[in-house]
Amino acid sequence: MANFGDVLFQQLVKPAEIRVWQPRDDSGNIGWIVNVPATGRSIEHVSETQIRIWLEQR
């Protein structure tokens, strides 16, 4: 399995197709958000593992 950095880099080389960011909520908790404007798909407030799985299934 590819490591998370490799998967994320592969997805980010096409910035018009996918956006990934890691915001903090009011309590300081960090969660990932991924948005794919071309497909209208997104996932929010998930773990790094969930992001990896979602990106690999894309």
Contact map, one row per residue, 1 for C-alpha under 8 A:
1110000000000000000000000000000000000000000000000000000000
1111011000000000000000000000000000000000000000000000000000
1111111000000000000000000000000000000000000000000000000000
0111111100000000000000000000000000000000000000010001000000
0011111110000000000000000000000000000000000000000000000000
0111111111000000000000000000000000000000000000000000000000
0111111111100000000000000000000000000000000000000001001100
0001111111110000000000000000000000000000000000000001000000
0000111111111000000000000000000000000000000000000000000000
0000011111111100000000000000000000000000000000000000000000
0000001111111110010000000000000000000000000000000000001000
0000000111111110011100000000000000000000000000000000000000
0000000011111110000000000000000000000000000000000000000000
0000000001111111110000000000000000000000000000000000000000
0000000000111111111000000000000000000000000000000000000000
0000000000000111111000000000000000001100000000000000000000
0000000000000111111000000000000000011100000000000000000000
0000000000110111111100000000000001111100000000000000000000
0000000000010011111110000000000001110000000000000000000000
0000000000010000011111000000000111100000000000000000000000
0000000000000000001111100000000111000000000000000000000000
0000000000000000000111110000011110000000000000000000000000
0000000000000000000011111000011110000000000000000000000000
0000000000000000000001111111111000000000000000000000000000
0000000000000000000000111111110000000000000000000000000000
0000000000000000000000011111100000000000000000000000000000
0000000000000000000000011111100000000000000000000000000000
0000000000000000000000011111110000000000000000000000000000
0000000000000000000000011111111000000000000000000000000000
0000000000000000000001111001111100000000000010000000000000
0000000000000000000001110000111110000000000111100000000000
0000000000000000000111100000011111000000000111110010000000
0000000000000000000111100000001111100000011111000000000000
0000000000000000011110000000000111110000011100000010000000
0000000000000000011100000000000011111001111000000000000000
0000000000000000111000000000000001111111110000000000000000
0000000000000001110000000000000000111111100000000000000000
0000000000000001110000000000000000011111000000000000000000
0000000000000000000000000000000000011111100000000000000000
0000000000000000000000000000000000111111110000000000000000
0000000000000000000000000000000000111011111000000000000000
0000000000000000000000000000000011110001111100000000000000
0000000000000000000000000000000011100000111111000000000000
0000000000000000000000000000001111000000011111000000000000
0000000000000000000000000000011110000000001111100000000000
0000000000000000000000000000001110000000001111110110000000
0000000000000000000000000000001100000000000011111110000000
0001000000000000000000000000000100000000000001111111000000
0000000000000000000000000000000000000000000000111111100000
0000000000000000000000000000000000000000000001111111110000
0000000000000000000000000000000101000000000001111111111000
0001001100000000000000000000000000000000000000011111111100
0000000000000000000000000000000000000000000000001111111110
0000000000000000000000000000000000000000000000000111111111
0000001000100000000000000000000000000000000000000011111111
0000001000000000000000000000000000000000000000000001111111
0000000000000000000000000000000000000000000000000000111111
0000000000000000000000000000000000000000000000000000011111
